[in-house]
């Protein structure tokens, strides 16, 4: 792996470890946020590995799967996961959405998000 790809992989791993720490400390809002960050960064690693260029500044996971041509390879479960994870980046940052998220993100839901994130990251790493 080149240095640019390694950078994105390492920061994705760091964010994922942070998501797991947030689960342990019961900060469920930030579990979703950090899982989104981790998936976004592993997708950027994959983008860099394909294009040898930095990806466009974006938080949209669907854009990143499209720009890497992964949208055709995603299983239905992965597509659902991306759709579920995508709004957690924005909604976790704004007070008007936080209340709704607090109600949706239980311990069990966050464990599921962590599991799906780990599987998705591993799937991308196997492609690198």
C-alpha positions as CSV (number, residue, x, y, z in Angstrom):
1,X,0.0,0.0,0.0
2,X,1.2,3.5,-0.7
3,X,1.5,6.1,2.0
4,X,-1.7,7.9,1.0
5,X,-3.8,4.7,1.2
6,X,-2.1,3.7,4.5
7,X,-3.0,7.2,5.9
8,X,-6.7,6.7,5.2
9,X,-6.7,3.1,6.5
10,X,-5.0,4.1,9.8
11,X,-7.3,7.0,10.4
12,X,-10.3,4.7,9.6
13,X,-9.0,2.2,12.2
14,X,-8.5,5.0,14.7
15,X,-12.1,6.2,14.3
16,X,-13.4,2.7,14.5
17,X,-11.6,2.1,17.8
18,X,-13.1,5.4,19.0
19,X,-16.6,4.1,18.1
20,X,-16.0,1.0,20.2
21,X,-14.9,3.2,23.1
22,X,-18.0,5.3,22.7
23,X,-20.1,2.1,23.0
24,X,-18.4,1.1,26.2
25,X,-19.0,4.6,27.7
26,X,-22.6,4.5,26.4
27,X,-22.2,7.6,24.2
28,X,-24.5,6.1,21.6
29,X,-24.8,9.2,19.4
30,X,-21.1,9.2,18.8
31,X,-21.0,5.5,18.1
32,X,-22.9,6.2,14.9
33,X,-21.0,9.3,14.1
34,X,-17.6,7.6,14.5
35,X,-18.7,4.5,12.5
36,X,-19.7,6.8,9.7
37,X,-16.3,8.5,9.9
38,X,-14.6,5.1,9.8
39,X,-16.5,3.9,6.8
40,X,-16.0,7.2,5.0
41,X,-12.3,7.0,5.5
42,X,-11.9,3.4,4.4
43,X,-13.9,4.3,1.2
44,X,-11.5,7.2,0.7
45,X,-8.5,4.7,1.1
46,X,-10.1,2.6,-1.6
47,X,-10.7,5.6,-3.8
48,X,-7.0,6.6,-3.5
49,X,-5.9,3.0,-4.3
50,X,-7.8,3.1,-7.5
51,X,-7.1,6.7,-8.6
52,X,-3.8,7.7,-7.0
53,X,-5.5,11.0,-6.2
54,X,-7.2,12.5,-3.2
55,X,-11.0,12.1,-3.2
56,X,-13.3,15.0,-3.3
57,X,-14.2,16.5,0.1
58,X,-17.5,14.8,1.0
59,X,-19.3,13.1,3.8
60,X,-21.6,11.3,1.4
61,X,-21.0,7.5,1.6
62,X,-23.2,6.9,-1.4
63,X,-21.1,9.3,-3.5
64,X,-17.9,7.5,-2.4
65,X,-19.4,4.1,-3.3
66,X,-20.4,5.4,-6.7
67,X,-17.1,7.1,-7.4
68,X,-15.3,3.9,-6.7
69,X,-17.7,1.8,-8.7
70,X,-18.5,-0.2,-5.6
71,X,-22.3,0.4,-5.7
72,X,-22.6,-2.6,-8.1
73,X,-20.7,-4.9,-5.8
74,X,-22.6,-4.0,-2.6
75,X,-24.9,-6.7,-1.2
76,X,-28.4,-5.6,-0.3
77,X,-27.4,-5.7,3.3
78,X,-24.4,-3.4,2.6
79,X,-26.6,-1.0,0.7
80,X,-29.1,-0.9,3.6
81,X,-26.2,-0.3,6.0
82,X,-24.8,2.6,4.0
83,X,-28.2,4.1,3.8
84,X,-28.6,3.7,7.5
85,X,-25.2,5.1,8.4
86,X,-25.1,8.0,6.0
87,X,-27.3,10.5,8.0
88,X,-25.6,9.8,11.3
89,X,-22.7,12.1,10.2
90,X,-24.9,15.2,9.8
91,X,-27.6,14.4,12.3
92,X,-25.2,13.8,15.1
93,X,-23.8,17.3,14.7
94,X,-27.0,19.4,14.9
95,X,-29.2,19.8,18.0
96,X,-32.5,19.6,16.1
97,X,-31.6,16.0,15.1
98,X,-29.9,14.8,18.2
99,X,-33.1,14.1,20.2
100,X,-34.4,11.8,17.4
101,X,-31.1,10.0,17.3
102,X,-30.9,9.5,21.0
103,X,-34.2,7.6,20.8
104,X,-33.0,5.5,17.8
105,X,-29.6,4.5,19.1
106,X,-29.9,2.0,21.8
107,X,-27.0,-0.2,23.1
108,X,-28.3,-3.1,20.9
109,X,-28.6,-0.9,17.8
110,X,-25.1,0.5,18.4
111,X,-23.7,-3.1,18.7
112,X,-25.3,-3.9,15.4
113,X,-23.8,-0.7,13.8
114,X,-20.3,-1.7,15.2
115,X,-20.6,-5.2,13.8
116,X,-21.7,-4.0,10.4
117,X,-19.0,-1.4,10.3
118,X,-16.3,-3.9,11.2
119,X,-17.5,-6.3,8.4
120,X,-17.6,-3.4,5.9
121,X,-14.2,-2.2,6.7
122,X,-12.8,-5.7,6.4
123,X,-14.5,-6.2,3.1
124,X,-12.8,-3.0,1.7
125,X,-9.4,-4.0,3.2
126,X,-9.5,-7.2,1.4
127,X,-9.9,-5.2,-1.9
128,X,-6.9,-3.0,-1.1
